[in-house]
């Protein structure tokens, strides 16, 4: 993708964000307050990746650990800032550590013992994402009784039709 295309996509996304918001977006403090992960954290993570892949010609694979952690952390924080979903996105932080360590495992000597903390962090993250997301969907205060009813109907249909298969 060319730099011009990337710049065009960024401008269009920023325009859509300006159009969709009801607040005064011309305040620089407000813009920085919303886009700080993309402005400060993500470029640093991408810099670490650039240093490993291009500047150091695949030497210094230890740069991938903080690089991966910062990239995933920036994505988690940016999504949380844009949609105000911190209560659901916080399990992304252990996932960021798992991602950084997995990148190090993948691009370095592939020490199999690195997969232990990767598995633990990824498992904790997935479990908490699942528990908090399903918990909020099933609670009657989040979307109402209809959400719980739909979820129960789908689960019931899956149980009924799953039992009909011949093995």
N, C-alpha and C positions, 0 to 999 in steps of 0.2 A: 504494500500500500504506500502510495506516495505521500510526501509531507503535505502537499496541497490537499489531498483527499482527507487526510487526518485532520487538518486544520478546519476544513469545511464541515466535517462531522462534529467537531467540538463546538463550532459556532452555531450550528443548527441545534444541538442539544442545549446549549446555553440559552438560545432564543426561546426554545420550547419551555425551558424552566422559567424564564422571565415571564412568558405569556401565562403560564399556569399558576403562578403564585399571586396571592392577593396582597402581599406586603410590599412595602417600598423597597424595591430591589436595587435602587441606585445608591444605596448606602454601602460604601466599601467594607465597613465593619460587618455588615450583615452577609455580604458575599463571602468574605473570608471566614466568617463564623460557620457557614454551611459547607464550603468547599475546602476547608483546611486539610482534610486527609489527602485530597487529590493535589493540593498545592505544595504540601510540605513533606508528607510521609511517603506517598507513592513515588515521587521522583528520586528519593534517596534509595528506596528499594530497587528501582530500575537502574540506578547508577551502579549499585553493587553487582547486578546481573551483567550490565554492560562491561564493567571492569573484568569480570571473570571470562565472559565469552569473547570479548574483542580486545580490550586493552592489554590484558595479561596473557592472552592466547591460551586459555584453559589451564592456567596455573593459578594456584591460590583458591582451591575449591571451597575453603572455609568462608569465602565471601558469600556463598550461596545461602548459608544459614541465616544471617541477618537480612539478606536480600529477600528471601522467601517469606520470612516472618513479617518484614515491613510491607511487602506487596499485599499479602493476605490481610494484614491488620488494616491497611489503608482501605481495602475494599469493604471490609466489615464496618469500619467507621463511616465510610462515605454512604453506604446503604443506610446505616443507622441514622445518620444526619439528615439524609434526604427524606426518609419516610418515618422518622421518629419511632423506630422499632428497637431501641436499645435493649428492652426487656427480652427480646427474642434472639438478638444477634450476638449477645455476649459469648455464647459458646464458640464463636468463631475464633476467639483468641487462643484457646488450646489447639485449634485446628491450624492456626498460623504457625505455631511451633512445630507441629507435625509436618507441615508442608516444607518448612525450612530444613528440617532434619532429613526429610525424604529427598529433597533436592541434593543435599550433601551426599547422601547415600548413593543416589543415582549417578552423579557425575564424578564421584571420587572412587576410591578403591572398593566400594561395595562391601563394607564391613557389615556382616549380617546382624551384629549386635546393635546397630543403629536402628534396626526395625522394631526393637522392643519399645523405646520411648515413642517412636512414630505410631505404633499400634495403640499404645496406652493413651496418648493425647488424642488421636483420631477417634478412638472408641468413646472416650469421655465426651468429646465434642458432639459426636453423633447421638449419643444417649441423651445429653442435655438438650440438643436441638429437638429431638423427638419428644421428650417429656414436656418441654415447655410449649412447643408448638401444638401438640395434641391436647395438652392440658388447657390451652387457651381456646382451642376450637371446640372442645367438649364442654367448657364451662358455659353456663347459661347467661352469664353477664357479658361475655365477649360479643357474640353475634346473636344471641337469643336461643330460644328453645329449638328453632327450626334447624340450626346447624347440628345440634346433637341428634335430632331426629333423622336428618339426612345421613349422617355418619353411621348411625345404628342400622338404618335401612340398607345401606351399601354393605356393611359388614354381614348383615343377615343374608343378603342375596349371595354374597361370596361363599358363605357357609353352606347355603342350600345347594348352589350349583357346583360347588367343589366336591361335594359328596356324591354327585351323580356320575362322575367319571369312572370308567372301567379301567382297571390297571391290569 
